[in-house]
Amino acid sequence: MNFIKNLEMSKIINLKDQVEYIPNQHSMKFIAQNNNLSLILLSLDENVTIPTHHTTGDALIFILEGEGIFNLNGTDFNLKIGETIVIPANMPHSVKGKTKLKFSLTIVK
């Protein structure tokens, strides 16, 4: 049984190539999910916003491409390719693509 889905096994891949941009929208690709862990790839077109929400686990964001503004409980953080931020469980947060943006999201409960 494979726990990781939607990615080729035993092959070198680039995660940013695994999720596509959709004009004026965001898109998600679930890679792994169970009761304790979610691993998701996301893309946002430039100026697209995911409104304020929260997760029930700690969320680790890793920027794969572009630049985005992550608002955590009222404070803006400008993240660029290669940078990471951890969002504590239940903290209100939102994200806006400053440019076209791709990132991985890992939620651990």
Backbone bond lengths (Angstrom), bond angles and torsions (degrees), N, CA, C in turn:
res aa  C-N    CA-C-N  psi(-1)  N-CA   C-N-CA  omega(-1)  CA-C   N-CA-C  phi
1 M - - - 1.452 - - 1.532 109.31 -
2 N 1.327 116.99 129.11 1.462 122.09 176.51 1.521 110.00 -92.29
3 F 1.311 116.30 128.86 1.459 121.07 177.92 1.525 111.06 -88.15
4 I 1.324 116.52 -25.19 1.464 121.85 177.03 1.518 107.59 -94.24
5 K 1.315 115.82 126.00 1.465 122.64 -176.50 1.529 109.63 -114.73
6 N 1.298 115.70 161.82 1.470 123.72 170.97 1.526 114.90 64.73
7 L 1.328 117.44 17.11 1.464 122.53 172.87 1.523 107.82 -133.85
8 E 1.331 116.09 144.88 1.461 119.47 177.06 1.523 109.95 -69.96
9 M 1.316 115.62 137.99 1.458 121.95 179.07 1.524 110.34 -85.83
10 S 1.306 115.84 151.73 1.471 123.79 174.44 1.522 112.34 54.29
11 K 1.320 116.13 41.63 1.458 121.55 179.88 1.524 108.41 -147.42
12 I 1.322 116.69 139.91 1.462 120.48 175.37 1.523 108.21 -72.91
13 I 1.329 115.28 128.62 1.459 120.61 179.44 1.526 109.34 -133.72
14 N 1.302 116.40 163.52 1.455 122.56 173.60 1.523 106.55 -112.16
15 L 1.321 117.09 118.42 1.462 120.47 -174.29 1.526 112.83 -58.81
16 K 1.331 117.54 -33.97 1.471 118.44 -178.10 1.531 111.50 -65.82
17 D 1.319 117.85 -21.58 1.462 120.76 178.28 1.528 112.71 -83.81
18 Q 1.319 117.37 -2.51 1.457 121.54 -174.55 1.529 113.79 -93.39
19 V 1.325 117.24 -4.80 1.465 121.45 178.24 1.526 107.46 -135.55
20 E 1.330 115.68 137.51 1.467 121.50 -175.02 1.520 111.36 -102.60
21 Y 1.315 115.65 154.34 1.458 121.08 172.36 1.524 109.25 -80.18
22 I 1.314 115.99 142.85 1.454 123.24 172.23 1.534 106.06 -119.78
23 P 1.330 118.33 125.51 1.470 119.56 -177.18 1.535 112.28 -53.60
24 N 1.338 114.61 128.88 1.469 123.16 175.62 1.529 114.40 62.18
25 Q 1.336 117.27 24.02 1.466 120.97 -179.19 1.523 110.52 -143.89
26 H 1.317 114.96 179.05 1.459 120.85 168.32 1.523 107.78 -116.70
27 S 1.323 116.00 157.70 1.465 120.35 176.28 1.522 109.15 -136.21
28 M 1.341 114.90 156.09 1.461 121.68 -177.85 1.517 109.56 -133.82
29 K 1.332 115.17 146.19 1.459 121.12 174.11 1.528 106.94 -133.91
30 F 1.332 116.53 115.78 1.458 121.34 -179.86 1.526 109.56 -79.82
31 I 1.328 115.66 129.53 1.466 122.40 -178.57 1.525 110.86 -104.57
32 A 1.322 117.20 -40.99 1.461 121.84 177.70 1.519 108.23 -152.53
33 Q 1.339 115.32 142.25 1.460 118.09 178.80 1.520 110.09 -156.93
34 N 1.333 114.55 130.68 1.463 121.13 170.46 1.528 106.75 -148.81
35 N 1.308 117.61 -167.49 1.466 120.30 -176.65 1.524 113.60 -65.06
36 N 1.327 117.78 -22.72 1.462 121.27 -173.95 1.519 114.74 -112.97
37 L 1.331 117.49 -11.62 1.464 120.09 -173.39 1.529 110.78 -148.55
38 S 1.323 114.91 137.76 1.470 121.23 169.54 1.520 107.22 -130.91
39 L 1.317 116.80 133.15 1.459 122.76 174.67 1.516 106.44 -123.77
40 I 1.348 115.37 118.21 1.459 121.29 -172.19 1.523 108.70 -133.69
41 L 1.325 116.83 141.19 1.456 122.77 171.03 1.519 107.35 -103.39
42 L 1.335 116.66 134.92 1.459 121.22 -179.05 1.511 110.41 -128.82
43 S 1.333 115.11 151.11 1.455 121.60 170.88 1.522 108.07 -133.34
44 L 1.322 115.93 144.68 1.453 122.65 174.91 1.508 107.92 -129.87
45 D 1.304 116.29 133.14 1.448 119.82 172.31 1.530 107.81 -69.68
46 E 1.312 116.85 160.32 1.459 121.66 179.69 1.525 110.28 -54.42
47 N 1.329 116.17 134.46 1.470 125.40 178.43 1.527 114.46 69.43
48 V 1.310 118.82 6.39 1.468 121.34 175.00 1.524 108.62 -81.52
49 T 1.320 115.99 138.74 1.464 122.16 -178.05 1.522 110.48 -118.60
50 I 1.321 115.68 137.64 1.462 121.58 165.78 1.524 104.65 -98.39
51 P 1.336 117.52 115.75 1.465 120.05 -173.07 1.521 113.29 -64.46
52 T 1.310 115.03 168.57 1.460 122.67 -177.52 1.532 110.92 -56.15
53 H 1.323 113.98 132.12 1.458 123.05 179.04 1.520 107.69 -155.51
54 H 1.318 118.62 -175.84 1.463 121.84 173.99 1.527 108.74 -145.79
55 T 1.326 115.13 162.82 1.462 121.22 175.60 1.524 108.40 -118.38
56 T 1.317 116.55 155.28 1.462 120.35 -178.93 1.524 112.86 -85.39
57 G 1.345 116.64 -1.44 1.464 121.32 175.93 1.517 109.72 -128.43
58 D 1.324 116.41 169.96 1.465 120.69 173.80 1.524 108.72 -67.23
59 A 1.332 116.39 139.26 1.461 121.24 -177.39 1.525 109.88 -117.33
60 L 1.330 116.54 127.92 1.454 122.67 176.79 1.527 107.40 -107.63
61 I 1.327 115.94 122.08 1.465 123.10 179.53 1.522 107.76 -105.22
62 F 1.338 117.02 134.14 1.461 121.84 174.50 1.523 107.58 -130.99
63 I 1.330 116.75 121.02 1.461 121.52 -176.25 1.525 109.69 -79.95
64 L 1.336 115.39 122.91 1.466 122.45 -179.30 1.522 112.36 -96.27
65 E 1.355 116.16 -30.14 1.462 120.72 -176.69 1.522 108.48 -161.77
66 G 1.328 116.21 139.27 1.454 120.78 173.65 1.513 113.60 85.67
67 E 1.330 113.76 -157.30 1.458 121.13 -174.59 1.522 108.46 -146.47
68 G 1.336 116.00 138.18 1.456 120.38 -179.16 1.504 112.23 -141.48
69 I 1.318 114.72 158.64 1.457 121.69 176.83 1.520 107.21 -108.02
70 F 1.327 114.99 116.22 1.458 121.77 178.74 1.523 107.27 -104.63
71 N 1.324 116.47 120.44 1.457 121.01 178.82 1.516 107.52 -100.64
72 L 1.326 116.23 116.82 1.458 122.97 179.27 1.511 108.45 -111.68
73 N 1.317 115.95 108.97 1.462 121.93 176.12 1.530 112.07 52.19
74 G 1.351 116.76 39.21 1.459 121.77 176.48 1.519 115.72 95.49
75 T 1.330 118.31 -5.01 1.470 121.95 179.82 1.525 109.38 -110.00
76 D 1.337 116.64 126.90 1.467 121.74 179.07 1.525 111.48 -84.35
77 F 1.329 115.47 137.05 1.456 123.37 173.85 1.522 107.32 -126.13
78 N 1.321 116.80 123.20 1.460 122.51 178.90 1.526 107.87 -92.39
79 L 1.338 117.31 111.52 1.465 121.20 -177.92 1.512 110.39 -109.67
80 K 1.348 114.46 140.75 1.464 122.55 -179.79 1.523 109.14 -122.07
81 I 1.328 115.00 170.71 1.458 122.16 -178.59 1.531 111.05 -47.56
82 G 1.323 115.27 132.49 1.458 122.04 178.47 1.514 114.32 89.11
83 E 1.331 118.20 -9.88 1.462 120.60 -177.86 1.530 111.14 -93.99
84 T 1.332 114.55 156.99 1.461 123.00 -175.47 1.517 109.61 -134.36
85 I 1.326 115.54 147.30 1.464 120.83 170.22 1.521 107.49 -140.33
86 V 1.325 116.02 147.19 1.457 121.96 176.70 1.528 107.87 -109.19
87 I 1.320 115.73 128.59 1.459 122.02 179.93 1.524 107.37 -107.88
88 P 1.333 116.98 118.64 1.469 118.71 -179.54 1.526 112.14 -62.79
89 A 1.320 116.34 151.26 1.464 122.22 177.57 1.521 110.36 -52.50
90 N 1.322 115.35 141.10 1.458 124.61 175.02 1.531 114.96 68.38
91 M 1.329 119.04 5.49 1.462 120.70 176.67 1.531 109.54 -80.47
92 P 1.317 118.18 127.25 1.462 119.87 176.13 1.530 110.61 -62.34
93 H 1.344 115.38 134.84 1.464 119.45 179.93 1.519 110.19 -153.98
94 S 1.328 114.47 158.46 1.467 121.91 176.04 1.518 107.52 -143.80
95 V 1.328 116.31 169.36 1.467 120.56 178.57 1.520 109.04 -143.84
96 K 1.334 114.65 143.31 1.461 121.32 175.56 1.516 108.61 -132.18
97 G 1.318 116.18 134.60 1.462 120.68 175.86 1.522 109.68 -75.69
98 K 1.324 116.02 108.89 1.469 120.21 175.53 1.527 109.22 -69.90
99 T 1.337 114.73 -37.06 1.463 124.50 168.70 1.523 104.63 -126.91
100 K 1.316 118.35 -175.05 1.461 118.53 168.43 1.519 106.67 -58.43
101 L 1.318 116.91 138.23 1.460 121.19 -168.99 1.519 110.72 -136.81
102 K 1.338 116.20 134.69 1.459 122.45 171.43 1.519 108.08 -129.23
103 F 1.348 115.75 136.45 1.462 119.17 178.72 1.522 110.25 -151.11
104 S 1.328 113.70 158.31 1.467 119.21 172.63 1.512 107.69 -99.28
105 L 1.311 114.39 145.18 1.463 122.37 178.98 1.519 107.49 -125.72
106 T 1.323 116.35 120.06 1.460 121.99 175.03 1.515 108.03 -115.62
107 I 1.318 116.44 121.58 1.468 121.01 178.66 1.524 107.32 -112.43
108 V 1.340 115.09 125.46 1.457 122.12 -179.33 1.510 108.88 -118.86
109 K 1.338 115.65 127.60 1.476 120.51 -179.55 1.514 110.18 -110.17
